[in-house]
Amino acid sequence: MRILIAEDDTTSRSILAAVLRKSGHEVLETVNGQAAWEALQRADAPPLAILDWMMPEMDGPEIVRRLRLLPTERPPYIIMLTAKGDKADIIAGLDAGANDYLSKPFDPGELRARVEVGRRLIEIQDALIESRELMAQQATHDSLTGLLNRRAILDRLQQELARTARTGGLLTVGVCDIDHFKQVNDTYGHQAGDDVLCEFSRILSESLRDYDCVGRMGGEEFLVVAPMKAKEDCPSLYGRLCLQVADRKIATRAGTLSITTSIGVAWAAVGTSVDEILAVADAALYRAKASGRNRVVYAESGIEEKS
């Protein structure tokens, strides 16, 4: 583990560093409070720091108070090193935000034990954060394709509708459906169908712009939410999606397959609700399928593009 030592006394700092390095830790040494404060603000700051109470430029309690004001999910574990033996001083250090303290002159065994406590707590903290992030990912993303799930993509659509109402501009919604997907499952099996869904998701993700978003609504149906500067840009985006799906050879566990997609696109008017724009896009998708599939139908203009 990487550990920061902030101690202006050369002898004390050298002994601390030697004990920690002997225990297998990587040590970063600083000689004053300002240098320690700067090091602890960096993105690669050590997760544990041993700070002397009294230092030039900035004392230990002041560093701790500043650190506790930083917006971070991974605050450093702080051990305050002090020659002050009075309990009131120790309490003051802990009240400032320190996690533990070590009195000088310190015992090497006690130092190792207190650092080990800090290491275990840091590991627990990291595990909790990773678990929370995983749960958040699972709550908002489709487990098969990795795209936003139905709830998350509809939330994004609601946000984009609200943003468009505030700032103006154009917003399009495209409902994309894999043509004859049931035949893929029936003929080649559901594992091959899963491969098709994953590759189709990659095509959509690769073809969209950074500020577009896409999610899986369920089954073989996907939703694209794409802001536009002008209606003339819309055929370029959705037509490209349709062409790229048709041109891609998809490797599956049952062999290489080719698929096509039908897309129904609707423009969001001011005041349009999520349900209303989805209904319009769904109707356009139905027309795309009824007129032969492998094409894009635009709800408002009636424009049709065939791949």
C-alpha positions as a printed NumPy array, in Angstrom:
array([[  0.   ,   0.   ,   0.   ],
       [  1.151,   3.545,  -0.73 ],
       [  1.542,   5.686,   2.389],
       [  2.308,   9.388,   2.711],
       [  4.514,  10.551,   5.582],
       [  4.434,  14.251,   6.415],
       [  7.097,  14.933,   9.064],
       [  9.574,  17.806,   9.199],
       [ 11.951,  16.042,  11.588],
       [ 14.468,  14.137,   9.462],
       [ 15.246,  11.44 ,  12.022],
       [ 11.628,  10.688,  12.859],
       [ 10.652,  10.678,   9.173],
       [ 13.495,   8.295,   8.274],
       [ 12.558,   5.846,  11.03 ],
       [  8.898,   5.923,  10.022],
       [  9.77 ,   5.318,   6.373],
       [ 12.156,   2.474,   7.209],
       [  9.582,   0.636,   9.331],
       [  6.881,   0.979,   6.68 ],
       [  9.133,  -0.06 ,   3.803],
       [ 10.277,  -3.084,   5.775],
       [  6.586,  -4.024,   6.091],
       [  6.254,  -3.909,   2.3  ],
       [  4.652,  -0.504,   1.863],
       [  5.519,   2.12 ,  -0.739],
       [  6.323,   5.39 ,   1.021],
       [  6.039,   8.979,  -0.166],
       [  7.879,  11.437,   2.096],
       [  7.093,  15.145,   2.5  ],
       [  8.81 ,  17.63 ,   4.807],
       [  6.073,  20.211,   5.469],
       [  2.326,  20.604,   5.617],
       [  1.939,  22.433,   2.322],
       [  3.71 ,  19.677,   0.396],
       [  1.543,  17.053,   2.115],
       [ -1.644,  18.974,   1.306],
       [ -0.669,  19.231,  -2.356],
       [  0.209,  15.52 ,  -2.559],
       [ -3.083,  14.467,  -0.981],
       [ -5.115,  16.456,  -3.525],
       [ -3.696,  14.584,  -6.505],
       [ -5.673,  11.928,  -8.343],
       [ -3.046,   9.324,  -7.414],
       [ -2.817,  10.363,  -3.759],
       [ -1.87 ,   7.601,  -1.291],
       [ -4.901,   6.134,   0.484],
       [ -3.229,   6.397,   3.911],
       [ -1.285,   9.302,   5.384],
       [  0.697,   9.775,   8.59 ],
       [  0.756,  13.47 ,   9.45 ],
       [  2.811,  15.144,  12.131],
       [  0.789,  17.507,  14.278],
       [  3.294,  20.374,  14.164],
       [  4.816,  21.187,  10.757],
       [  6.016,  24.263,   8.898],
       [  3.576,  26.062,   6.551],
       [  0.526,  24.014,   7.588],
       [ -0.071,  21.828,  10.638],
       [ -1.599,  18.36 ,  10.63 ],
       [ -5.083,  19.263,  11.942],
       [ -5.452,  21.962,   9.284],
       [ -4.569,  19.464,   6.538],
       [ -7.158,  17.052,   7.911],
       [ -9.855,  19.72 ,   8.085],
       [ -9.199,  20.665,   4.464],
       [ -9.187,  17.052,   3.34 ],
       [-12.549,  16.358,   4.931],
       [-14.084,  19.184,   2.918],
       [-13.038,  17.641,  -0.405],
       [-15.863,  15.933,  -2.342],
       [-14.522,  12.392,  -2.675],
       [-15.829,   8.878,  -2.185],
       [-12.385,   7.668,  -1.14 ],
       [-11.06 ,   9.991,   1.577],
       [ -7.571,   9.09 ,   2.834],
       [ -7.174,   7.287,   6.129],
       [ -5.298,   9.7  ,   8.405],
       [ -3.072,   8.803,  11.354],
       [ -2.037,  11.85 ,  13.356],
       [  1.507,  11.702,  14.724],
       [  1.911,  13.825,  17.824],
       [  4.174,  14.442,  20.782],
       [  1.194,  15.947,  22.569],
       [  0.109,  13.467,  25.199],
       [ -2.831,  15.355,  26.612],
       [ -6.176,  13.711,  25.866],
       [ -7.704,  17.051,  24.937],
       [ -5.124,  17.422,  22.144],
       [ -5.769,  13.873,  20.922],
       [ -9.512,  14.539,  20.888],
       [ -8.906,  17.771,  18.98 ],
       [ -7.033,  15.85 ,  16.297],
       [ -9.762,  13.246,  15.999],
       [-12.433,  15.951,  15.927],
       [-10.59 ,  17.6  ,  13.046],
       [-11.168,  14.399,  11.068],
       [ -8.194,  12.145,  11.801],
       [ -8.972,   8.415,  11.922],
       [ -6.322,   7.465,  14.456],
       [ -3.305,   8.835,  16.281],
       [  0.193,   7.707,  17.238],
       [  2.206,   9.275,  20.027],
       [  5.901,  10.118,  19.693],
       [  8.228,   8.48 ,  20.35 ],
       [  6.334,   5.685,  18.631],
       [  6.716,   1.947,  19.008],
       [  7.373,   0.19 ,  15.634],
       [  4.985,  -2.618,  16.514],
       [  2.207,  -0.185,  17.372],
       [  2.877,   1.715,  14.122],
       [  2.532,  -1.466,  12.066],
       [ -0.644,  -2.448,  13.915],
       [ -2.325,   0.919,  13.434],
       [ -1.356,   1.016,   9.759],
       [ -2.767,  -2.501,   9.354],
       [ -6.073,  -1.335,  10.843],
       [ -6.107,   1.498,   8.326],
       [ -5.313,  -0.85 ,   5.453],
       [ -8.195,  -3.163,   6.347],
       [-10.641,  -0.266,   6.619],
       [ -9.483,   1.114,   3.262],
       [-10.065,  -2.299,   1.671],
       [-13.545,  -2.473,   3.199],
       [-14.325,   1.024,   1.941],
       [-13.134,   0.144,  -1.579],
       [-15.165,  -3.077,  -1.584],
       [-18.313,  -1.204,  -0.532],
       [-17.84 ,   1.406,  -3.254],
       [-17.227,  -1.254,  -5.907],
       [-20.298,  -3.163,  -4.743],
       [-22.43 ,  -0.023,  -4.927],
       [-21.123,   0.82 ,  -8.39 ],
       [-21.858,  -2.726,  -9.553],
       [-25.38 ,  -2.543,  -8.174],
       [-25.922,   0.807,  -9.9  ],
       [-24.637,  -0.667, -13.169],
       [-26.925,  -3.677, -12.845],
       [-29.908,  -1.473, -12.021],
       [-29.534,   0.672, -15.154],
       [-27.968,  -1.622, -17.765],
       [-29.152,  -4.642, -19.702],
       [-27.29 ,  -7.708, -18.492],
       [-26.851,  -9.214, -21.969],
       [-25.923,  -6.278, -24.19 ],
       [-24.514,  -3.802, -21.657],
       [-26.746,  -1.045, -23.038],
       [-29.088,   1.025, -20.901],
       [-32.115,  -1.024, -19.878],
       [-35.719,  -0.037, -20.525],
       [-36.146,   2.042, -17.393],
       [-32.833,   3.844, -17.832],
       [-33.298,   4.707, -21.521],
       [-36.81 ,   6.   , -20.835],
       [-35.395,   8.135, -18.016],
       [-32.843,   9.537, -20.474],
       [-35.613,  10.238, -22.967],
       [-37.541,  12.123, -20.285],
       [-34.438,  14.153, -19.448],
       [-33.807,  14.973, -23.116],
       [-37.422,  16.021, -23.619],
       [-37.133,  18.366, -20.632],
       [-33.813,  19.751, -21.891],
       [-35.204,  20.328, -25.37 ],
       [-38.225,  22.134, -23.921],
       [-35.879,  24.47 , -22.012],
       [-33.243,  25.134, -24.647],
       [-35.003,  24.504, -27.947],
       [-33.552,  22.377, -30.699],
       [-34.752,  19.123, -32.189],
       [-34.967,  15.692, -30.615],
       [-35.565,  12.461, -32.452],
       [-36.523,   9.044, -31.155],
       [-35.854,   5.933, -33.205],
       [-37.381,   2.555, -32.372],
       [-35.157,  -0.126, -33.935],
       [-36.338,  -3.702, -34.346],
       [-34.299,  -6.64 , -35.686],
       [-36.158,  -8.105, -38.647],
       [-37.297, -11.738, -38.394],
       [-35.491, -12.215, -35.099],
       [-37.814, -15.034, -34.029],
       [-36.592, -17.015, -37.033],
       [-33.014, -16.615, -35.829],
       [-33.925, -18.126, -32.462],
       [-36.055, -20.874, -33.974],
       [-33.506, -21.833, -36.628],
       [-30.145, -21.351, -34.907],
       [-31.004, -21.389, -31.206],
       [-31.195, -18.801, -28.458],
       [-27.425, -18.668, -27.954],
       [-27.023, -17.544, -31.559],
       [-29.857, -15.107, -30.949],
       [-27.962, -13.671, -27.983],
       [-24.883, -13.255, -30.201],
       [-26.996, -11.354, -32.718],
       [-28.409,  -9.089, -30.014],
       [-24.929,  -8.306, -28.664],
       [-23.484,  -7.536, -32.102],
       [-26.521,  -5.452, -33.053],
       [-25.986,  -3.469, -29.831],
       [-22.337,  -2.878, -30.781],
       [-23.336,  -1.635, -34.228],
       [-25.761,   0.848, -32.706],
       [-23.22 ,   2.055, -30.138],
       [-20.443,   2.441, -32.732],
       [-22.664,   4.284, -35.186],
       [-24.068,   6.878, -32.811],
       [-22.509,  10.145, -31.729],
       [-21.144,  10.794, -28.238],
       [-24.229,  12.761, -27.204],
       [-26.756,  10.22 , -28.521],
       [-27.962,   7.403, -26.283],
       [-29.313,   3.943, -26.948],
       [-30.972,   1.308, -24.799],
       [-32.664,  -2.039, -25.055],
       [-36.405,  -1.832, -24.613],
       [-36.788,  -5.595, -24.458],
       [-36.425,  -8.575, -26.776],
       [-35.113,  -7.401, -30.139],
       [-36.358,  -3.812, -29.789],
       [-33.986,  -0.92 , -29.083],
       [-34.484,   2.794, -28.573],
       [-32.231,   5.556, -29.902],
       [-32.532,   9.094, -28.52 ],
       [-30.694,  11.588, -30.715],
       [-30.7  ,  15.409, -30.631],
       [-30.53 ,  17.058, -34.062],
       [-29.477,  20.492, -35.251],
       [-31.771,  20.259, -38.276],
       [-34.253,  17.771, -39.671],
       [-31.953,  17.289, -42.646],
       [-29.485,  15.51 , -40.324],
       [-31.987,  12.862, -39.305],
       [-31.96 ,  10.673, -42.469],
       [-28.168,  10.619, -42.373],
       [-28.05 ,   9.141, -38.86 ],
       [-30.831,   6.582, -39.059],
       [-30.179,   5.667, -42.665],
       [-26.555,   4.956, -41.757],
       [-27.679,   2.718, -38.9  ],
       [-29.897,   0.725, -41.208],
       [-27.175,   0.313, -43.826],
       [-24.487,  -0.674, -41.342],
       [-26.665,  -3.381, -39.825],
       [-27.419,  -4.827, -43.267],
       [-23.738,  -4.749, -44.277],
       [-22.369,  -6.428, -41.127],
       [-21.63 , -10.139, -41.065],
       [-22.369, -11.367, -37.558],
       [-20.327, -14.2  , -36.07 ],
       [-22.453, -16.43 , -33.843],
       [-22.008, -19.802, -32.193],
       [-24.084, -21.252, -35.038],
       [-22.051, -19.611, -37.813],
       [-22.02 , -16.274, -39.62 ],
       [-25.41 , -14.605, -40.048],
       [-26.754, -11.492, -41.726],
       [-29.603,  -9.427, -40.33 ],
       [-31.495,  -6.257, -41.147],
       [-33.361,  -3.743, -39.025],
       [-36.488,  -1.667, -39.38 ],
       [-36.567,   1.754, -37.723],
       [-39.449,   4.068, -36.913],
       [-38.452,   7.646, -36.166],
       [-40.428,  10.45 , -34.538],
       [-39.58 ,  14.08 , -33.819],
       [-40.43 ,  15.453, -30.395],
       [-42.586,  18.572, -30.37 ],
       [-42.621,  20.967, -27.416],
       [-44.738,  19.45 , -24.672],
       [-44.544,  15.917, -26.068],
       [-44.664,  13.218, -23.412],
       [-42.629,  10.025, -23.401],
       [-45.692,   7.904, -24.104],
       [-46.801,  10.127, -26.979],
       [-43.48 ,  10.157, -28.815],
       [-43.039,   6.4  , -28.334],
       [-46.499,   5.785, -29.765],
       [-45.68 ,   7.85 , -32.851],
       [-42.312,   6.133, -33.34 ],
       [-43.93 ,   2.706, -32.875],
       [-46.488,   3.529, -35.539],
       [-43.669,   4.504, -37.914],
       [-41.887,   1.236, -37.116],
       [-45.056,  -0.712, -37.915],
       [-45.221,   0.988, -41.311],
       [-41.561,   0.16 , -41.938],
       [-42.229,  -3.509, -41.288],
       [-45.48 ,  -3.555, -43.241],
       [-43.785,  -2.047, -46.294],
       [-41.023,  -4.642, -46.514],
       [-38.626,  -4.17 , -43.545],
       [-34.943,  -3.179, -43.78 ],
       [-35.819,   0.498, -43.935],
       [-36.427,   3.696, -41.984],
       [-39.8  ,   5.416, -41.837],
       [-40.1  ,   8.956, -40.461],
       [-43.384,   9.628, -38.729],
       [-43.813,  13.351, -39.316],
       [-42.679,  13.715, -42.93 ],
       [-43.551,  10.304, -44.295],
       [-40.044,  10.047, -45.775],
       [-39.024,   6.464, -46.366],
       [-35.491,   5.135, -46.887],
       [-34.878,   1.598, -48.071],
       [-31.501,  -0.065, -47.615]])
